[in-house]
Amino acid sequence: MTDANTPPTRGRLLVVDDQRNMRATTALLLRAENYTVFEAATGEEALAQLASGSIDLLLTDLKMEPMDGLTLLRRALEVAPRLQVIMMTAFGSIESAVEAMRLGAYDYVTKPFKESELRYRVERALERARLQRDVDNLTTDFNQRHGLSALVGRSAAMRELTTRLMRVAQSDATVLIQGESGTGKELVARALHAHSRRKARSFVPVNCAAISESLLESELFGHAKGAFTGAVKSRRGLFEEADGGTLFIDEVTETSPTFQSKLLRALQEGEVRRVGESTALRVDVRIVAATNRDIESEVRDKRLRQDLYYRLNVVALRVPPLRERLEDVPALAEHFLERANARSPNPKRLSAAAVSHLMSYGFPGNVRELENLVEQAAALAEGDELLPEDFPVRQGRMTPAHGTPSVAFLDGQGGALGRNASAGPTLAQVVEEAERHAITQALERHGVDLARVADELGVSSTTLWRKMKRLNLRPPVSWPGNSPEVGGRLTHVTFPRPWIQIRNGRVHR
Ligand SMILES: Nc1ncnc2c1ncn2[C@@H]1O[C@H](COP(=O)(O)OP(=O)(O)OP(=O)(O)O)[C@@H](O)[C@H]1O
């Protein structure tokens, strides 16, 4: 038997044939192509070599004794699921070749084969093995970045959350994630997906608060050509895009009762109908929903249908606010600083005083607020070491109710982002106040028409949405009747309910 531990060349092949001459000729031909070729006379011998895990491609005869080619194929794929297999079949045994492909073989060649044909098929199979390896590496990398390791924080509250998360990840149960804004609900949803059997398929997020009512329906369910003005071609919805994977429905309570009943029907039936089409399409989608509201009062106040609530709340995960796990602050701050340092020519480090300063703050904007503070400090601080004054926050632990805005962000005069106790406002504060002023003024002029607001401010709707979210700004009234826009994923950004009122250029709660 040839040693299967030789270093790789263009590819590592195993030729299995109980006819010595045929095996030797095939191996010779492939060695001439600079492949590393091993040989085996029986299925058992082949399986022993495959156990090393270093073979890229198996070429096996179909008719062999005592183990035939199909049995070897089945057992080989159990030992090495990523193995590429080419069956070598005698003329006339096409049915067995088809059966081999059904069982997982990549290709087959009919004996006697032309040298050029064998070379071509081997090259193609190895190309597939390389692609498969690349996909596997990318998937592993993606899952590491989005899996549990992406969730920084080892506090008891986070450990409890991750234990529960791992328990439900394997099942297909619908999950409802609750937690204040900025606590990391989307990260938790991604981790659920990354640890589920669906991880190789898509994770598709949709933020219901960022999309107008009618656009939301066509975004989620798709639409037929001509379903409404501007629907120039038919389009798949996000349900279809998430087929086999996970659909993350964020801010689910920010939708109308009509939309909620359509969503409920889709969940109950496992089918979706594109807007303007009568045929239903079956979809296999795991639903993870999230809300930053107090879900029970949303149900009580009839903003969330009770039947939908029961449907979504099969498993509940609560992401604790950062003020309930301040012991996670040092690790999170280090994590965000490391990320900022990787993009900066002037890496900074955190002083112990800055860390204890941060740990005495209440973080009404949760992890997102900490992330912003660290990024600002890393960008603006002058020295190598970040000091308490680089984090202009008002001390004291604030405890806002669900979804209420940050006091720190709201108070423009002497509030958290207003002034340091000892000095004037920092550049970051001035910039933020200026942004707040410009956005509130434009919102006053154009109300709910955020596309015009974005236009006037010279930013995209998405950028405007992000800035408003960071500043905790919302337009004053709901806007359920926007006509859907097509051609782009998100052209209008509207919010169904008032959150912060903007009157006379000032923000009111
Ligand atoms: N445990 C964590 N470890 C690392 N980063 C985190 C963690 N939690 C949150 N973040 C980061 O904080 C930011 C906010 O997180 P995320 O968007 O998941 O919050 P959310 O609860 O979904 O917010 P919202 O309700 O406003 O949509 C993101 O940039 C995210 O990467």
The ligand as a Gaussian input file, in Angstrom:
#p B3LYP/6-31G(d) Opt

LIG

0 1
 N      -22.450000      41.116000      23.402000
 C      -21.995000      41.884000      22.397000
 N      -20.728000      41.715000      21.963000
 C      -20.237000      42.467000      20.953000
 N      -20.946000      43.430000      20.329000
 C      -22.197000      43.638000      20.715000
 C      -22.799000      42.870000      21.758000
 N      -24.071000      43.281000      21.918000
 C      -24.274000      44.265000      21.021000
 N      -23.158000      44.476000      20.285000
 C      -22.998000      45.481000      19.221000
 O      -23.832000      46.573000      19.563000
 C      -24.516000      47.056000      18.416000
 C      -26.013000      46.940000      18.628000
 O      -26.372000      45.560000      18.580000
 P      -27.685000      45.046000      17.841000
 O      -27.923000      45.809000      16.580000
 O      -27.595000      43.571000      17.762000
 O      -28.757000      45.516000      18.928000
 P      -30.331000      45.402000      18.879000
 O      -30.751000      45.000000      20.238000
 O      -30.742000      44.534000      17.733000
 O      -30.745000      46.916000      18.622000
 P      -32.140000      47.510000      18.041000
 O      -33.243000      47.072000      18.943000
 O      -31.919000      48.991000      18.120000
 O      -32.259000      46.995000      16.641000
 C      -24.024000      46.265000      17.231000
 O      -22.984000      46.957000      16.589000
 C      -23.504000      44.985000      17.870000
 O      -22.476000      44.418000      17.089000

